[in-house]
């Protein structure tokens, strides 16, 4: 018999599954709204990774003998709404300022995911779901790398351009 | 004249102001739902800190000659809804499992705030708002410490109890 922590673990995985799926729809819009070529590329390559995260979660559910369907992740819905509100300002904001805002929005998303994956990895390890732990650990490493990449892009040019272009 | 990046900076600060205010209402409910005495205490002491974060944001707006009113932060609304859904399960879930879930929910909130404060600190530094940078830096240090405290509580007993009590 599986216990209550296992149920909570499945709930968190379903929440992440919804979050990652929502993100696969949001990232192409972010890539389209971005101007800096490296930022466009970062969003596009993170889209490919995110599709892989969806697949890994499906594999995790298979390994657990469960189905991934669940409720919509409301936190990710809110995060994406904030990004959409920013995208709607394309044309009104200088390109580099919009880019700086898109980075901020994307980093909130990455931090949300890092916190969630951190929790499920801890629980998965505790419950000895080794295969699932491995899948989730591969994903969190990509989320952390994506976050670092965004910081690097912000610090190596986009923020300065946003300053210069915004006065 | 202030530029577009400055406007975006103010938007982010207003978003954080809404987020922190929402959190002052959610934390007492989380403290009430928690069972482990140190977790109850962690939520209670973070409530006091969060009230301080609201005050610091008000001081930041004063320093910038602006008002803090703004739209409701939808991301924090979604994060809090997830926590509330968990609190509603009090009584159905073993105490330690609910505690583990509350820690997970709270860490998502902390990560959201850390990402947001990280962005506004970068922008504030870039625009030489030294007084504001200092206020925001004090807050992010407390958010990071709160996140670490939650990890420590999870790892030093709550997760193990959740395992033991959940089968």
Contacts between the chains, C-beta under 8 A, distances in Angstrom:
chain1	res1	chain2	res2	distance
A	1	B	167	6.7
A	2	B	167	7.9
A	3	B	97	7.7
A	3	B	163	7.7
A	3	B	165	7.8
A	3	B	166	3.2
A	3	B	167	4.1
A	4	B	93	5.2
A	4	B	94	5.3
A	4	B	97	4.4
A	4	B	162	7.8
A	4	B	165	7.5
A	4	B	166	4.0
A	5	B	97	5.1
A	5	B	100	6.5
A	5	B	162	4.7
A	5	B	163	5.8
A	5	B	166	3.9
A	6	B	166	6.8
A	8	B	93	7.4
A	8	B	97	6.0
A	8	B	100	6.9
A	8	B	101	5.2
A	8	B	104	8.0
A	12	B	104	6.6
A	15	B	82	7.3
A	73	B	78	7.7
A	73	B	82	7.9
A	74	B	77	7.9
A	74	B	78	3.8
A	74	B	81	5.0
A	74	B	82	6.3
A	75	B	75	6.5
A	75	B	78	3.9
A	75	B	79	4.6
A	75	B	81	7.7
A	75	B	82	5.7
A	75	B	108	6.5
A	75	B	112	8.0
A	76	B	78	7.3
A	77	B	74	7.9
A	77	B	78	5.8
A	78	B	73	7.7
A	78	B	74	3.8
A	78	B	75	3.9
A	78	B	76	7.3
A	78	B	77	5.7
A	78	B	78	3.5
A	78	B	79	7.3
A	79	B	75	4.6
A	79	B	78	7.3
A	81	B	74	5.0
A	81	B	75	7.7
A	82	B	15	7.3
A	82	B	73	7.9
A	82	B	74	6.3
A	82	B	75	5.7
A	93	B	4	5.2
A	93	B	8	7.3
A	94	B	4	5.3
A	97	B	3	7.7
A	97	B	4	4.3
A	97	B	5	5.1
A	97	B	8	5.9
A	100	B	5	6.5
A	100	B	8	6.9
A	100	B	123	7.5
A	101	B	8	5.2
A	103	B	119	7.8
A	104	B	8	8.0
A	104	B	12	6.6
A	104	B	115	7.9
A	104	B	116	7.7
A	104	B	119	4.2
A	107	B	115	4.9
A	107	B	118	7.0
A	107	B	119	6.6
A	108	B	75	6.6
A	108	B	112	6.0
A	108	B	115	4.5
A	108	B	116	6.3
A	110	B	115	7.4
A	111	B	111	4.1
A	111	B	112	6.3
A	111	B	114	6.3
A	111	B	115	3.8
A	112	B	75	8.0
A	112	B	108	6.0
A	112	B	111	6.3
A	112	B	112	6.2
A	112	B	115	7.9
A	114	B	111	6.3
A	115	B	104	7.9
A	115	B	107	4.9
A	115	B	108	4.5
A	115	B	110	7.3
A	115	B	111	3.8
A	115	B	112	7.9
A	116	B	104	7.6
A	116	B	108	6.3
A	118	B	107	7.0
A	119	B	103	7.8
A	119	B	104	4.2
A	119	B	107	6.6
A	122	B	154	6.7
A	122	B	155	7.7
A	122	B	159	6.4
A	123	B	100	7.5
A	123	B	159	7.2
A	126	B	159	5.6
A	126	B	160	7.6
A	126	B	163	5.7
A	127	B	163	7.0
A	154	B	122	6.7
A	155	B	122	7.7
A	159	B	122	6.5
A	159	B	123	7.2
A	159	B	126	5.6
A	160	B	126	7.6
A	162	B	4	7.8
A	162	B	5	4.6
A	163	B	3	7.7
A	163	B	5	5.9
A	163	B	126	5.7
A	163	B	127	7.0
A	165	B	3	7.8
A	165	B	4	7.5
A	166	B	3	3.2
A	166	B	4	4.0
A	166	B	5	3.8
A	166	B	6	6.8
A	167	B	1	6.8
A	167	B	2	7.8
A	167	B	3	4.0
